[in-house]
Amino acid sequence: MRVVDGHLHLWDPGVLTYEWLEGPLLRSFGPEDLDEAVAEGPDAAYGFVFVQADCLPEQSIAEVDWVASLAPRVALRGIVAHAPLEDPRATEAHLAAYAERPLVVGVRRLLQSEPAGFAAAPGFRDGARAVASAGLVFDACVRWQQLPDVVDLADAVPELTIVLDHLGKPEVGTAQAPDPADGTPWAESLRDLALRPNVVCKLSGLPAEAQGEWTDAQLRPFLDVALDAFGPDRLLFGGDWPVSTPYGRWVDAVSSWLADRVGDHHQRAVLAENAERVYDLR
């Protein structure tokens, strides 16, 4: 089995500043920690796409350089870097810097804490067009209530490939009393978003939304909605480690679910090949 994990985080508070870290996440997570996490998962050949970990915005290029220095130790295939899309001039400067860093395959500007309509501002749309012109992908990290904003962005900039992180962060309930996935406003919004051919969905982040206590049976209905909406050719696996844990259990949960739902070809696509295509991994 091959796994190209489209959503890996690494950080070291001794190198860069992460104001959001707290609790058990407030420490470094590096190659040795990742090795331990992967060792608990299914036997597979693993590769990873690093996604920016929300250090201080002015450190975003330094974050790329720090992560790139770790590439040989973590089987790194690509980097999704921060870019301040609301500021087109700053975005151009970041994109120029990333053009000199071949591991950068996409950008992300976190939207989950921004007000409704943030991505509809003319400046943001100009930044998004610049990302598309640079041949990069945009990762959209939003809460489910913001999915209509992603729909609007996909319609306004159809040349931009958008990767929806974490299935749009649905409310997954608890292991004891899971919320139903189908028929919810999240499911309706996800299906609407899936009508946009320039959008793909990352199967990631659900363990974190469950606050660490989850079961396969609890999360499978959400994966089913995503599969029904996007189809197996527009889904890709993401571990979201170390925010989502345990890593090995999530890999096993998704791969087992896939084995029950689709054939071998589509299992390979979701676990590895779609990420390679979407992010144009070399």
Protein Blocks (a to p, Z undefined) as FASTA:
>chain_A
ZZddfbdcdddfklmccfkbgcjllccddfklmmmmmmmmccdddddddddehiafklmm
mmmmmmmmmmmmnopabdcddddfklmklmmmmmmmmmmmmkbgbdcddfklpcehklmp
mklmmmmmmmmmnopacdddddfklmmmmmmmmmmmmmbccddehhlpaaebjfklccdf
ehpaklmmmmmmmmpmkbccddehklmmnnopacfklmmmmmmmmmmmnopmlcccdeki
akbccfklmmmmmmmmmmmmmcfklmmmmmmmmmmmmnopZZ
